[in-house]
Amino acid sequence: METGADPDLASLLVANQAFYTAFETRDLDAMSALWERSARVTCTHPGWATLRGWPHVQASFFALFGGASALQFVLTEAEAHVHGDTGWVTVDEDLLGDQHGATVAALNLFTRDASGRWRMVAHHGSPVNGPPPRIVRRDL
Amino acid sequence: METGADPDLASLLVANQAFYTAFETRDLDAMSALWERSARVTCTHPGWATLRGWPHVQASFFALFGGASALQFVLTEAEAHVHGDTGWVTVDEDLLGDQHGATVAALNLFTRDASGRWRMVAHHGSPVNGPPPRIVRRDL
């Protein structure tokens, strides 16, 4: 996406990319460094119930990174927004490899910590079933 | 959930409840009043691609509210968090009626407008497939 010269949006997109890089490289240290380590963080993997609190979120990545095959993502439609010290990114994750062709719609939420660094506080991914429904706008 | 005497959390949960009340009563005016009417809003209905921008989001509710049967929700596991002028709620939507037994995991994001009122900027709902996966924590 176009971020122009906005340093807030640019840094937010860097943090968002770091999430997917850690995911692809199965780097639990990098993933852990990205998240806020608190009770309020939540993570909803596609089809899963929401995991609440850093210990459960971390455990999910530990389990996923131990799976048979690593995931690879092509990210499209990324849009970043900043409101004060909170930022969020909506993005489509197009999966490669074993799950080739699957698309996950994601909403990633970050807050800035005391040092000004973006830390993830929520990740919500959901499977996209086919193309977007066609909605006919009538007399709105 | 327990909000104690925190007026920020209490008002955020009121806004979150207003979303589900508008959904259940198919009240497009109430739904429209709740959302920020901007290009940055996004809405991901369960299984759908992400809809971007208020016209598309509004059209989706117009279409959903014209469906054969209204949805009813029992909300559980609601957790609200406020960071500056941004607030978010994670909640499980347990569906009644035709879709009895289905659970949707939701992340609802709000920002405060100039008058201090919470306006929804993102809704992301995803189907939960069965109980949460059992994750065995080993040597984290």
Interface residues (C-beta under 8 A of the other chain):
Chain A: R40 T42 T44 P46 G47 W48 A49 T50 L51 R52 P55 H56 Q58 A59 S60 F62 A63 E77 E79 H81 H83 G84 D85 T86 W88 T90 D92 T103 A105 L107 L109 T111 V121 A122 H124 G125 S126 P127 V128 N129 P131 P132 P133 I135 V136 R137 R138 L140
Chain B: R40 T42 T44 P46 G47 W48 A49 T50 L51 R52 P55 H56 Q58 A59 S60 F62 A63 E77 E79 H81 H83 G84 D85 T86 W88 T90 D92 T103 A105 L107 L109 T111 V121 A122 H124 G125 S126 P127 V128 N129 P131 P132 P133 I135 V136 R137 R138 L140
